């Protein structure tokens, strides 16, 4: 009989067998689909996320300046990803934090200082001179009793009765004595003690009823008073003057020339104040800083940790919510993430370990450690902010380099110096605004309609008026202003005071004395181990000097940086074991040289050595810029499927494998194979018929599976022909393996049971090969391919190329597969 006819008869026989066993045929076709239906349900619960392009902010090194460096450390702690180019990537610009409150505050402070340098604010002096010139016009000034010059509810009289040694009769006599305001206004500056002890001069100021005897007696009693009591009485009298009684409407209108002089002087003061107020009101950094600091203050217990964290981000960075974080695949390997989960063994708080820390610092650190997110930030920043920077050897040749390195940390001392200066000047400013005669006089004059009209004419090009300036100078004695209320000088004072004091307190939490010298590298290592117990070790710098006793550095300086192994990138591997799309942007695993501070130490040393050797200061600052990364699909499902697909394929066709082995062994057990061979059937035709009969259900199941994968959105961008090619190759290898396994059995049922176990067991070497793939050579890989399941795993790694292209949304699958698949056999 023709071999083709024999093949047709054998195929008819196998088709008839399958037609009579419909349940078995349905299970063979649908069982592989069942597992992937489960995958579809998982896929719908974990949809892919299309990650846009990532632009990363640059990292300022210490040479770029202390403030940009500190901002870079704090704001880039999680290396945020931005969907558009950052400000630092703009040509001609390197700063990313110009919109931060702290940066704007420094710029605004410089702007205010430049105004005070370029302009001379002499309005108050002009007003004082005008009042003295008006002293020559007797018609303007009143001649009233002392008590009539005072405001209602004054305390000047009670002060004289209780704090001075004047008898009550003398106090009453003094209050009833007439004070010549013209003489007071035109008089030169003279001490009150000298005035009351000079009877002639005192008589020009005061006129006492009762004759010369009573005047002489009052003068002797006043002269007997202590100088400090007289100064307090003078200050109290001037602060409680009622200027409306000095400048009545009738007196001002009767002297038009003096009114013009007075209004001009008041207008000059108002213009200068309006200029300052407009400049200050346009600078929102002070009020923004004050509002943010109120959220961070220990008294604000109602603020959520997230609100406090955002307030801190607005102060330092200016972009609290603009960036997002790229997730790390090896997230549990990080000690900092274990700290987030509470897995760290050190339970003692950092605030409890340092007894020299201020209460403000302890409160701030406890607040940082109370929240898991801020705890990670603090654990990462602690070595940089309060850690020690060791160096060896501690010789005269190295000291100039260390002094240059220390200049970066000395710049932080400016904030503490500013706070000390403010502690001296701030109370004086407050006292002047509260008690000075000039400010009180200006308030009263601005409230006078006849003066306010002329002042408003000089302020017509500004947003200020006489009444607004008066309200600014004399705010009500109430608690902090409500939202939307007008700005007052007290608000400005409190904002400045809170900002300066808080920044100084924060600076006290930093360790300014970072550099510590040791004689040898061995001592440096020993000291570093002690500091590591409290995470107070930053790095160690060992200078390799050819002659340690030489007082100068050699022209070629060699040094090495010693750091904790957890703060630098490990060198036991050069690439990830499992490739996935996405940038190497995880700060804890990918950016350890930056996050751990290695590049900062390198920049400090390089800049200091260059300055010492050349003798010229370096003015160029360095920034580290991470390359942008294009858009991709971040699909957790596909990342897991990359390594689990061989297992799913093994389980999907394990029933078909058992049935193929059982059918082949059954022919051998029933002696059908020998009978057909006696009748003239060749072995090749028999095996070919079994191959075709087994391959067709495989291919039908594969076609259904491909349709399911496309419909289920598991491989939405895959080329079906590529997937069908891999499944066809897998089906061919599986059938050949089934034929091999069938030769070891003579019982059909036993072969079906054991064949399925053998088939699954041959998958296990693939797991070991994946775990040890970095150590496998090409020979090992080729030998492993004799295991069908290992070959299937390599096929799946070839399909990994598909899924990689799929994550990149690239549809050129065949070109990528042809190029990359041979690399699976190359270590």
Buried (B, 14 or more C-beta within 10 A) or exposed (E): EEEEEBBEBBBEEBEEEBEEEEEBBEBBBEBBBEBBEEBBEBBEEEEBEEBBBBBBBBBBBBBBBBBBBBBBBBBBBBBBBBEEEBBBBEEEEBBBBEBBBBBBBEEBBEEBEEBEEEEEBEBBBBBBEBBEBBBEBEEBBBEBBBBEBBBEEBEBBEBBEEBBEBEEEBBBBBBBBBBBBBBBBBBEEEEBBEBBBBBEBBBEBBEBEEEEEBBBBBBEBBBEBEEEBBEBBBBBBBBBBBBEBBBEEEBBEEBEEBBEBBBBBBBBBBBBBBBBBEEBBEBBBBBBBBBBBBBBBEEEEEBEBEEBBBBBBBBBBBBBEBBBEBEBEBBEEBEBBBBBEEEBEEEEEBBEBBEEBEEBBBBBBBBBBEBEEBBBBBBBBBBBBBBBBBBBBBBEBBBBBBBBBBBBBEEBEEBBEBBEEBEEEBEEBBEEBEEBBBBBBBBBBBBBEBBBEBBBEBBEEBEBBBEBBBBBBBBEEEEEBEEEEEBBBBBBBBBBBBBBBBBBBBBBBBBBEBBBBBEEBEBBBEBBEEBBEBBBBBBBBBBEBEEBEEEEBBEEBEBEBBBBEEBBBEEEEEEEEEEBBBBBBBBBBBBBBBBBBBBBBBBBBBBBBBBBBEEEEBEEBBBBBBEBBEBBBBBBBBBEBBBEBBBBBBBBBBBBBBBBBBBBBBBBBEEEBEEBEEEEBEEEBBBBBBBBBBBBBBBEBBEBBBEBBBEBEBBBBBBBEBBBBBBBBBBBBBBBBBBEBBEEBEBBEEBBBBBBEBBBEBBEBBBEBBEEBEEBEEEBBEEBBEBBBBBBBBBBBBBBBBBBBBBBEEEEBEEBBEEBBEEBBEE
